[in-house]
Amino acid sequence: MVHIWNDPSEVPADFGPSVVTFGNFDGVHRGHQQVLSQLIRTARLNHARAVAITFDPHPAQVHRPESAPELIMGLEDKLVALGELGLDAVLVMKYSLELASLTPEEFVSSVLVGALKASHVVIGHDARFGRGNSGDLDTMKELGEKLGFEVQVISEFGSEGYPLHHGVEGAHDGGAHDGGAHDGGAHDGGEDRRCSSTWVREALREGDVATAAAVLGRPHRMRGEVVHGAARGRDLGFPTANLSPDATGFIPADGIYAGWLVDQSGTRWPAAISVGSNPTFDGVSRQVEAHVIDRPEEAVEDFDLYGQTVVVEFVARLRGMVAYRGPEALVEQMRLDVVQAHDILAGS
């Protein structure tokens, strides 16, 4: 079981030695997974604990909130994804101007060495950390010699083994603790493009959930409470689970998607997912709603998800949003969407 701490003071005094890395890890994509897998291997070889430090909120939300990136996933899903990789512990540090003011040595000595008893620190070659992003790889090596830990530099991972049209390099996404933390260093296409949170966001903005899933290593997901909507779907014969406006996770481009709804008990239901405002009806705000298909033969009112916190996973985009001339044409298209979603999910 992975230990989750929300402050260095929560780390047990007898914890350690540990192998540590730090970053934002938004998306916990394939590049992150490569870094963390190497960290875990190093920990096992050295009979140490494997620990990742992440930050909440994202540093950009503190330093430049007006231009901060929309997060791919909420903290809960990030911790789930990190825990699934086999880490021994995750330290979630509250990011603040006070934390950002720490010098590189203060951050390393108090957190990595003082709290976590780091014997090894794993970082990317372009990592920046500490006040004003003043710490870099050379700084970390100097601190390692001074404070008694080894520094392991993560090399960039090539595209071999990734099922993508473009090549992918693993990126230590957010491998710095200051507000200037780099976000995976995505390139503008080409065969040397690295896995990055930026790339995932680009794909989701275009509705390309298949590319997003390839970079993430799993379908993109949102998490939220099911709330009451306008009940138009129910009236048309396609009842939907409407996610609360405060649901976490990057909202993909408007359109209809095939995907899965995972209910509170962990049951996965195939679903046709609608994102956006329904242009056939006036006055409908943008929303994410999932119609469960292949539901058990029971009355609609008995299949009650209201109040549950569910996860919606996006597998494939079926089409964009279209304004139909009336409910009849919309219902016919929805029937076709459900059949197409069913066929796609049957093979996934």
Disulfide bonds with the S-S distance in Angstrom:
none
